[in-house]
Structure formats: structure tokens, C-alpha cells
Amino acid sequence: MTGVTILSGALTAKRLELLRELRPQASLACLVNPGSPEAETQLTDIREVARTTGRELRLLNVSNDNDLDAAFATLVREQIGGLLVANDAFFVGRREQIVALAARNAIPAMYFLREFAAVGGLMSYGNSLADAYHRVGILTGKILGGVKPADLPVEQAVKIELVLNLKAAKALGLTFPIPLLGRADEVIE
């Protein structure tokens, strides 16, 4: 067996750090899908990050569209100043809806894939799917060339990208700090 794996929970701490760099005094929350196969690992990572930083992080369970609407109502009611969206396929499938809800409710959000920032999300930090797909193509080429999958290692997608969306920041009345802009791999204008 072979394949390509991406970092997920391992980047949670960095995502939270980047969101706090933008919103240092804001209360923060995290959308988590409790039905995800990775939920326990993600919750452990998120709780550990909150514990080590000494800052409370409100967890909001979202596994369907009704939960999503309720989560954003909670964010507004509790005046949460920043949102971390945990890695999950459910969230990827609803990225445009999540980005629109965050914009409509003026909630700065950090996402785990560039694709969220590309549809108007504020910022993302995570694996490059293009890099992961490229690696899958290389492995596929080797297999089609006669190499047995069992002889190939599982590869780790290594390209991590920070994407900032200036248009989204302007709509929220935010300005990215210069050091954060300097570290960005891509700035969407």
C-alpha cells in the first residue's frame, strides 16, 4: 500500500497562533465535526493548544447544516472575535456557505485549506492540495511503470501555505500586521 498523507491536526497550533496574531485580545471559537473519523484526535489537539496557550477556545460541534447555522448564531450571541475551522471534509463541502456566514456575521476566520481563502475567506494555513495531487501523480506514474505499490512509501505532502485575503480583511475592517503579510505564501487582492 502507498499513498500521500497531509498534515491536519499537527497544524492546529500554528493556525491558532496566526489567528491570535491577527486578533490578540479576541475570544476564539473552533468549529469541529464530532462525527468525523478524526474528531477525537482533533479535539485532543485543539484542547492541548488551548491549554498550552492558556486561552479559552470555545468548541462548537457542527455535523449538519442546522448545526452550522446554530454555531454562527452562538458566535454572534457570545461575541466571539475569531473562528478556527477544524479540518474536515464536511467543512470543505460547505466552504462557500461557511465563508459567507463568517463574512455576513463579521467573524474573522482561519481555515485549513487555501480553497477557503480563494472563495473569500480571510486566511488559511495548511497543506497545498496541488502539491499533494502532484505527489499522487508521481506515485501513480511509478505504479503504471511497474513498481509495486507495496515497494513505495506513503509520502507526506510537505508544502504548507499561508494565504491571506486582503479583500476579506478590508470588509471586516482588519489590517494584516506587516510581519504576517511578509510570511504569506499568497496574498489575494
Summary of the structure (lengths in Angstrom):
residues: 189
radius of gyration: 17.4
end to end distance: 41.7
largest distance: 58.6
contacts: 604
relative contact order: 0.18
helix: 50%
strand: 20%
